[in-house]
Structure formats: structure tokens, C-alpha cells
């Protein structure tokens, strides 16, 4: 009887500790995966887009201040990707098309950032831009040539990029939205396009009213 009671007590203690650990690791049961927890943390902390220098598909060089006082919708890719990146950009095009035209350019611009600057030179980015129907102005494709600046941005925005040693990368993917003050205000599931459109339009509508 005593042995059975001890076994029962041990099982209860282990179960409670497991639940507590799961609670902590999932931000109080609100996140059930590491990726969801990461996104929730980004939304809570709202990191500021760092001061980096871009070189885009039109050979233009500028800092993030180029988009001063505008919202910026962002994706991170590398053009040699044959996995998620093409779908990410096709969905990004749908997000772009879902934004009311009166908001495009004056209130929001789109930016695709390559994390493979050695291969993704302006000429390569230009071909990539044309493939997805980007106009090169209100939706730009650019690289960050400085490795330190690039790594700082990826770290600040929770973008995980792991090279496989053979020219490809394992990486996470999402739609990111930066506000007029350069704060990251939304990280959206790139597969849920209508929801992403609703989120961005709602933010722009509310901003227009204030």
C-alpha cells in the first residue's frame, strides 16, 4: 500500500512539473510550438528595424530611411531557393494585390530582402523581381551586402537562417510588417493570405483615422 502511494505521488509530481514546464515553454499555453512562441515574443518586444544599407535590383543604394514615415511589408528569401521561397513570394504578391491601391506607395511599400547577398546581386534580383511581377518601386527586392548589418537584422527580427554547406539554407518564413516608426508590429503566417490582408488593411485603416 505504501509503495503504491509513493508511486502515485511520484507520478503526480512528475506530471505537475511537466505541465509547469510546458506552461513556461509555451508562454502560458498560448504557444504550442517554438515558432509560435518566437513570433509572440517578437510581437511583444516590437524590435526596431536597424539602420542597414540596401542595394536593390535597380542598383540603387539607400538606408531604411528611404521608407521614412511608411509602413513596410517584408519577406526574407534567397533567390536560389527551390523550396518555400517561391511560394512565399507568390503569396506576397497576393498580399500586395489585396491592399487598396490608395495605400500603396504613400502609406505602405513592400520589400523582399535577400539573406544571400553574395549570389543575389542586383542583376539576379532584377530577374527575380520580374518573375513575381514586382514593380521595383512600391515592391522592391534588395540585398544587404554588409554581413554584420545583415546578421543584426536577422537576429533582431528572429529570422533563422542555417546554411547547409552546399549553397542552400534552412530558414523560417513569414510576412513581417514594420510601422512608420520602424517598429515590427506584425508577424503573419504567409500561408494565411486573406487573414494577412485583413490584418494589414485594418492597421492601415486605423492609422488613416488617427
Residue, then its C-alpha position, 0 to 999 in steps of 0.5 A: x500500500x505504501x509503495x503504491x502511494x509513493x508511486x502515485x505521488x511520484x507520478x503526480x509530481x512528475x506530471x505537475x512539473x511537466x505541465x509547469x514546464x510546458x506552461x513556461x515553454x509555451x508562454x502560458x499555453x498560448x504557444x504550442x510550438x517554438x515558432x509560435x512562441x518566437x513570433x509572440x515574443x517578437x510581437x511583444x518586444x516590437x524590435x526596431x528595424x536597424x539602420x542597414x544599407x540596401x542595394x536593390x535590383x535597380x542598383x540603387x543604394x539607400x538606408x531604411x530611411x528611404x521608407x521614412x514615415x511608411x509602413x513596410x511589408x517584408x519577406x526574407x528569401x534567397x533567390x536560389x531557393x527551390x523550396x518555400x521561397x517561391x511560394x512565399x513570394x507568390x503569396x506576397x504578391x497576393x498580399x500586395x494585390x489585396x491592399x487598396x491601391x490608395x495605400x500603396x506607395x504613400x502609406x505602405x511599400x513592400x520589400x523582399x530582402x535577400x539573406x544571400x547577398x553574395x549570389x543575389x546581386x542586383x542583376x539576379x534580383x532584377x530577374x527575380x523581381x520580374x518573375x513575381x511581377x514586382x514593380x521595383x518601386x512600391x515592391x522592391x527586392x534588395x540585398x544587404x551586402x554588409x554581413x554584420x548589418x545583415x546578421x543584426x537584422x536577422x537576429x533582431x527580427x528572429x529570422x533563422x537562417x542555417x546554411x547547409x554547406x552546399x549553397x542552400x539554407x534552412x530558414x523560417x518564413x513569414x510576412x513581417x510588417x514594420x510601422x512608420x516608426x520602424x517598429x515590427x508590429x506584425x508577424x503573419x503566417x504567409x500561408x494565411x493570405x486573406x487573414x494577412x490582408x485583413x490584418x494589414x488593411x485594418x492597421x492601415x485603416x486605423x492609422x488613416x483615422x488617427 
